[in-house]
Amino acid sequence: MLSTLRVASRSAAAREANFVVLGARQASAWSKVPQGPPDAILGITEAFKADSFKEKINLGVGAYRDDQGKPYVLPSVRAAEDKVVASRSDKEYAGITGIPAFTNAAAELAYGAGSAVIKDDRLVITQTISGTGALRIGGAFLERFYPGAKKVYLPNPSWANHNAVFKDSGLEVEKYRYYNKDTIGLDFEGLIEDIKAAPEGSIILLHACAHNPTGVDPTQAQWRQISDVMKSKGHFAFFDMAYQGFASGNADTDAFAPRHFVAEGHNIALCQSFAKNMGLYGERVGAFSLVCENAEERKRWLGEVKGMADRIIEMRSLLRTNLEKLGSKHDWSHITSQIGMFAFTGLKPEQMDALAKEHSVYATKDGRISVAGITTGNVQRLAESIFKVTG
Ligand code: IK2
């Protein structure tokens, strides 16, 4: 502040000279910074916005939409927000790990209200900048303190940012088999083989539910086997749970995998995001908005998240039925067997290109579509477009 005042009191010529020097210094300091790669998913939203076609469809970004295709603010979240605003908080600093009421509620949601690890005070938890921040903090923590190899195994494929976030945390990144292109399902044998083959004590990243981008999750029986194999190898389970409640509509069912691992004695790491299930995309936590003051409010949110999950499930079956009605010869059963926000359609990059160019339907090139972007109003046109590009 003082230096700003001093600069402000100098003559115009002196100020100008100062800026020239500063400008030159800044130019030399940052001139070698390379342009970061464009974000593939946000790029799709840009292309969608630029398209003037009235009936365009955006299935790129994983963000929930209502049946009118509009963003959805959960009434329970809005009510919580109103309460927070009305409380006229003093806006003081929170503790270094965040607001305890928030972190306690987040822990209970993930591990279960009666969880032994919470009761036994075996859980440490911190507020983070949404799911991405949780992954970054987790990555940096492992890089600094994990006693084994600084290498993390990701499912192939995985959410694209996993690779960059972990690399930036200083970890090496490897892949394990996850998706079988031929069956459009889980490559369970490949997964188990790769996890067995990884050196003892490896860090394995697991999508807790609603795997992004494939929408293919292990069954509960398969999770049990994964847990057993990982235990026998002394592997470290690093869970990413960005969709709790979205897969089945039930937050407890969706937390099966991390809870099972904990019950089996794994000391897991867990990243939580409240972007999707609370509809808090921009807040990057918005801790107070997540806190339910009483059991009633919690129930209300549970109902709302189920409502979002149910709409997505309904859109999956509508899309499949429409494709079948059109007489498509392809097997579209994976559209309804996959779960969560995304469907991995199996469409090829050139077919995805044709969808965008010829039908104004926007989604990622890998064939992933965000089912949340489908509505009763656009599903028929979407099915027709997919039918035309798949033959
Ligand atoms: N982990 C996974 C598995 C995610 O899918 C995401 C969010 N991805 O959503 C964008 C998209 O794929 O369309 C995250 C972590 C990050 O969550 P957050 O938005 O809370 O940082």
Boltz pocket constraint, residues with backbone or C-beta under 6 A from the ligand:
constraints:
  - pocket:
      binder: B
      contacts: [[A, 41], [A, 60], [A, 61], [A, 62], [A, 63], [A, 129], [A, 130], [A, 131], [A, 132], [A, 133], [A, 159], [A, 207], [A, 210], [A, 212], [A, 240], [A, 242], [A, 272], [A, 273], [A, 274], [A, 275], [A, 281]]
      max_distance: 6.0
